[in-house]
Amino acid sequence: MFEINEDKTINITRGDIGAFTVDALNEAGEKYLFQKGDVVRIKVTEKKACENVMFQKDFVVEEETEQVEILLTEEETKIGEVISKPTDYWYEVELNPLTNPQTIIGYDEDGAKILRLYPEGNDIEPVEPTPEDIPVVDETGNPVVIDSNY
């Protein structure tokens, strides 16, 4: 599963592939034209420890364009340790982070941008039921009470 909500929250299952496009505005508020050699970086950090970068990837623009595609592979979305419940991280997308940093997507008046990571199917340990958890029924489907005092 990969989905971006209107508030730019990214929902992705750990181990899935995800892709989205980003654009930017120039100083005049018009669409920015990415130039060959521009670098677009996505960085994912822990919510309570923003200095702890969980994942970072740079995309070098190959030709003049108005949009850049951000592609996350199966291995790249296996952020952090194996999880058993959805886990939120913060993310940002920057343009030319080393030469002339400009945030394209990130913390703004609406708050931090969230990457919500869901566990992949084999992350969750199967639960083996104990005999007490398995209902015993008779041929009509009615529960049978088992007296364990024998």
Residue frames as qw, qx, qy, qz and C-alpha x, y, z in Angstrom:
[[0.000, 0.890, 0.457, 0.000, 0.00, 0.00, 0.00],
 [0.379, -0.111, 0.012, 0.919, 1.24, 3.48, -0.84],
 [0.009, 0.812, 0.522, 0.260, -0.91, 6.58, -0.50],
 [0.254, 0.008, -0.195, 0.947, -0.39, 10.30, 0.00],
 [0.033, -0.736, -0.646, 0.199, -3.22, 12.18, 1.69],
 [0.173, 0.883, 0.231, 0.371, -4.26, 15.77, 1.01],
 [0.392, -0.908, 0.151, -0.005, -2.25, 16.90, 4.07],
 [0.450, 0.685, -0.568, 0.074, 0.83, 15.24, 2.48],
 [0.641, -0.400, 0.622, -0.205, 0.85, 12.37, 4.96],
 [0.502, 0.374, -0.732, -0.266, 2.50, 9.38, 3.30],
 [0.817, -0.204, 0.430, -0.325, 1.02, 5.99, 4.19],
 [0.575, 0.489, -0.636, -0.158, 3.19, 3.07, 3.17],
 [0.957, -0.271, 0.054, -0.083, 3.52, -0.56, 4.14],
 [0.359, -0.692, 0.600, 0.177, 7.01, -1.52, 5.24],
 [0.504, -0.125, 0.796, 0.312, 8.74, -3.28, 2.34],
 [0.533, 0.686, 0.496, 0.000, 6.48, -1.85, -0.39],
 [0.415, 0.152, 0.305, 0.844, 7.49, 0.30, -3.36],
 [0.053, 0.842, 0.428, -0.325, 6.32, 3.91, -3.41],
 [0.396, 0.145, 0.299, 0.856, 6.64, 6.80, -5.85],
 [0.067, 0.875, 0.429, -0.215, 5.38, 10.36, -5.94],
 [0.474, 0.502, 0.150, 0.708, 6.20, 13.54, -7.82],
 [0.301, -0.711, -0.276, 0.572, 7.20, 16.86, -6.32],
 [0.370, 0.686, 0.194, 0.596, 7.28, 20.34, -7.74],
 [0.424, -0.435, -0.286, 0.741, 8.49, 23.62, -6.26],
 [0.166, 0.946, 0.269, 0.077, 7.85, 27.34, -6.51],
 [0.553, 0.306, -0.107, 0.767, 10.46, 29.97, -7.31],
 [0.212, -0.227, -0.369, 0.876, 10.90, 33.29, -5.43],
 [0.266, -0.016, -0.217, -0.939, 8.12, 34.85, -7.53],
 [0.576, 0.112, 0.592, -0.552, 5.68, 32.11, -6.52],
 [0.724, 0.436, -0.292, -0.448, 5.71, 30.54, -9.99],
 [0.995, -0.020, 0.090, 0.028, 6.47, 26.92, -10.83],
 [0.297, -0.719, 0.568, 0.269, 10.16, 26.25, -10.45],
 [0.833, 0.482, -0.251, -0.107, 11.88, 24.68, -13.44],
 [0.789, -0.456, 0.364, 0.192, 14.28, 22.04, -12.12],
 [0.378, 0.791, -0.450, -0.167, 17.62, 22.22, -13.90],
 [0.900, 0.185, -0.360, 0.161, 19.97, 19.42, -14.86],
 [0.464, 0.291, -0.547, 0.633, 22.17, 18.78, -11.83],
 [0.468, -0.498, 0.199, -0.702, 19.64, 19.98, -9.21],
 [0.292, 0.020, -0.924, 0.244, 19.40, 17.62, -6.23],
 [0.633, -0.420, -0.099, -0.643, 16.11, 16.71, -4.57],
 [0.224, 0.194, -0.875, 0.383, 16.50, 14.97, -1.19],
 [0.707, -0.490, -0.279, -0.427, 13.95, 13.08, 0.87],
 [0.203, 0.307, -0.748, 0.552, 14.86, 12.69, 4.54],
 [0.704, -0.484, -0.414, -0.314, 12.91, 10.69, 7.13],
 [0.129, 0.398, -0.637, 0.647, 13.56, 11.27, 10.84],
 [0.316, -0.388, -0.819, 0.279, 12.23, 10.04, 14.15],
 [0.188, -0.811, -0.376, -0.408, 9.41, 12.21, 15.50],
 [0.554, -0.828, -0.077, 0.035, 10.84, 12.74, 18.96],
 [0.574, -0.535, 0.349, 0.512, 14.46, 12.89, 17.84],
 [0.576, 0.800, 0.065, -0.155, 14.65, 14.83, 14.57],
 [0.001, 0.781, -0.601, -0.169, 18.44, 14.61, 14.57],
 [0.527, -0.144, 0.836, 0.051, 18.11, 10.82, 14.17],
 [0.512, 0.435, -0.392, -0.629, 17.84, 10.34, 10.41],
 [0.766, 0.008, 0.618, -0.179, 16.18, 7.00, 9.63],
 [0.667, 0.362, 0.550, 0.349, 16.46, 7.29, 5.85],
 [0.090, 0.790, -0.125, -0.593, 17.82, 9.75, 3.31],
 [0.655, 0.251, 0.585, 0.407, 18.01, 9.59, -0.48],
 [0.045, 0.614, -0.183, -0.767, 19.09, 12.10, -3.12],
 [0.644, 0.539, 0.525, 0.142, 17.69, 12.34, -6.65],
 [0.231, -0.413, 0.321, 0.821, 19.80, 14.14, -9.22],
 [0.555, 0.683, 0.244, -0.407, 17.76, 15.88, -11.93],
 [0.646, 0.017, 0.586, 0.489, 18.82, 14.58, -15.36],
 [0.212, 0.367, 0.481, 0.768, 17.04, 17.16, -17.53],
 [0.179, -0.050, 0.131, -0.974, 15.02, 20.36, -17.26],
 [0.320, -0.401, -0.829, -0.222, 11.58, 19.52, -15.85],
 [0.353, -0.528, 0.043, -0.771, 8.74, 20.92, -13.71],
 [0.837, -0.408, 0.132, -0.341, 8.39, 17.76, -11.59],
 [0.194, 0.481, -0.845, 0.127, 10.78, 15.25, -10.03],
 [0.864, -0.219, -0.353, -0.286, 9.76, 11.68, -9.21],
 [0.277, -0.539, 0.702, -0.374, 10.70, 10.36, -5.78],
 [0.840, 0.043, -0.490, -0.228, 10.98, 6.56, -5.88],
 [0.435, -0.521, 0.647, -0.348, 11.28, 4.44, -2.74],
 [0.559, 0.212, -0.779, -0.189, 12.28, 0.81, -3.24],
 [0.827, -0.366, -0.398, -0.151, 11.29, -2.24, -1.17],
 [0.702, -0.089, -0.411, 0.575, 14.55, -2.14, 0.77],
 [0.143, 0.302, -0.151, 0.930, 14.37, 1.61, 1.37],
 [0.526, -0.480, -0.142, -0.688, 10.91, 1.45, 2.94],
 [0.806, -0.318, -0.474, 0.154, 12.12, -1.06, 5.53],
 [0.034, 0.697, -0.290, 0.655, 12.89, 1.87, 7.79],
 [0.420, -0.524, 0.501, -0.546, 13.99, 1.06, 11.33],
 [0.195, -0.148, 0.950, -0.193, 13.28, -2.14, 13.20],
 [0.241, -0.308, -0.857, -0.335, 10.52, -4.65, 12.49],
 [0.297, -0.092, 0.292, -0.905, 7.21, -3.18, 13.69],
 [0.002, -0.308, -0.951, 0.027, 3.90, -4.70, 14.76],
 [0.105, 0.804, 0.522, -0.264, 1.77, -1.54, 14.62],
 [0.404, 0.795, 0.164, 0.421, 1.76, 1.63, 12.48],
 [0.564, -0.484, -0.083, 0.664, 4.69, 3.91, 13.29],
 [0.264, 0.947, 0.168, 0.070, 4.91, 7.62, 12.45],
 [0.609, -0.179, 0.114, 0.764, 8.06, 9.37, 11.26],
 [0.171, 0.867, 0.055, -0.465, 8.59, 12.94, 10.02],
 [0.680, 0.188, 0.435, 0.559, 9.81, 13.59, 6.51],
 [0.133, 0.836, -0.024, -0.532, 10.88, 16.50, 4.37],
 [0.730, 0.422, 0.343, 0.413, 11.82, 17.00, 0.74],
 [0.204, -0.802, 0.118, 0.549, 14.52, 19.59, -0.02],
 [0.675, 0.711, 0.058, 0.188, 15.89, 21.12, -3.18],
 [0.523, 0.608, -0.326, 0.501, 19.70, 21.47, -3.43],
 [0.694, -0.698, -0.176, 0.016, 20.32, 20.75, 0.27],
 [0.758, -0.270, 0.017, 0.594, 24.10, 21.22, 0.06],
 [0.397, 0.204, 0.215, 0.869, 24.32, 24.36, -2.09],
 [0.215, -0.169, -0.016, -0.962, 21.14, 26.43, -1.72],
 [0.028, -0.247, -0.948, 0.199, 18.67, 24.58, 0.55],
 [0.441, -0.070, -0.086, -0.891, 14.97, 25.11, -0.09],
 [0.319, 0.118, 0.886, -0.315, 12.29, 23.01, 1.60],
 [0.315, -0.084, -0.627, -0.708, 9.73, 21.73, -0.89],
 [0.716, -0.455, -0.410, -0.336, 7.72, 19.60, 1.55],
 [0.463, 0.062, -0.651, 0.598, 8.32, 19.81, 5.29],
 [0.229, -0.552, -0.599, 0.532, 7.35, 21.47, 8.53],
 [0.038, 0.361, 0.269, 0.892, 5.09, 24.43, 7.76],
 [0.357, -0.227, 0.219, -0.879, 2.05, 26.24, 9.20],
 [0.844, -0.138, -0.263, -0.447, 0.18, 22.91, 9.10],
 [0.736, -0.516, 0.427, -0.096, 2.88, 21.20, 11.18],
 [0.263, -0.444, 0.813, 0.269, 5.25, 18.36, 10.42],
 [0.721, 0.292, -0.412, -0.475, 4.77, 16.07, 7.46],
 [0.686, -0.293, 0.618, -0.248, 4.18, 12.48, 8.52],
 [0.518, 0.286, -0.758, -0.275, 5.37, 9.25, 6.93],
 [0.746, -0.244, 0.416, -0.459, 3.16, 6.55, 8.49],
 [0.306, 0.363, -0.868, -0.148, 4.80, 3.15, 8.16],
 [0.867, -0.150, 0.103, -0.465, 2.58, 0.07, 8.45],
 [0.495, -0.383, 0.778, 0.060, 3.95, -3.37, 9.27],
 [0.483, 0.290, -0.672, -0.481, 4.38, -5.77, 6.38],
 [0.866, -0.160, -0.247, -0.404, 2.49, -9.04, 6.55],
 [0.855, -0.009, -0.462, 0.236, 5.37, -11.18, 7.76],
 [0.106, 0.493, -0.447, 0.739, 6.39, -8.63, 10.44],
 [0.624, -0.376, 0.233, -0.644, 3.52, -9.72, 12.69],
 [0.017, -0.213, 0.966, -0.144, 4.13, -12.93, 14.61],
 [0.583, -0.257, -0.594, -0.491, 1.27, -15.42, 14.13],
 [0.440, -0.354, 0.536, -0.628, -0.66, -16.09, 17.34],
 [0.403, -0.022, -0.909, -0.100, -1.05, -19.75, 18.17],
 [0.613, -0.474, -0.035, -0.631, -4.32, -20.25, 20.05],
 [0.120, -0.251, 0.882, -0.380, -4.19, -22.16, 23.30],
 [0.168, -0.279, -0.933, -0.152, -6.70, -25.01, 23.78],
 [0.003, -0.539, -0.605, 0.586, -8.76, -22.69, 26.01],
 [0.161, 0.451, -0.148, -0.865, -9.14, -20.26, 23.07],
 [0.228, 0.025, -0.801, -0.553, -10.62, -22.87, 20.72],
 [0.622, -0.051, 0.267, -0.734, -14.40, -23.14, 21.17],
 [0.049, 0.016, 0.996, 0.078, -15.81, -26.65, 21.43],
 [0.575, 0.113, 0.007, -0.811, -19.26, -27.13, 19.93],
 [0.584, 0.095, 0.796, -0.129, -21.60, -30.09, 19.56],
 [0.340, 0.225, 0.763, 0.502, -23.10, -31.30, 16.26],
 [0.113, 0.831, 0.538, 0.089, -25.75, -28.54, 16.38],
 [0.339, 0.600, -0.030, 0.724, -23.19, -25.77, 16.87],
 [0.503, -0.820, -0.071, -0.263, -23.97, -25.15, 20.55],
 [0.117, 0.668, -0.632, 0.376, -21.00, -24.55, 22.88],
 [0.853, -0.242, -0.459, 0.057, -19.98, -27.51, 25.00],
 [0.332, -0.817, 0.354, -0.312, -18.86, -26.78, 28.56],
 [0.767, 0.186, -0.564, 0.241, -15.81, -28.81, 29.49],
 [0.638, -0.751, 0.087, -0.145, -15.35, -29.48, 33.16],
 [0.491, 0.606, -0.555, 0.290, -11.62, -29.43, 33.87],
 [0.479, -0.556, 0.513, -0.445, -12.08, -30.92, 37.37],
 [0.974, 0.053, -0.172, -0.140, -11.70, -34.54, 36.18]]
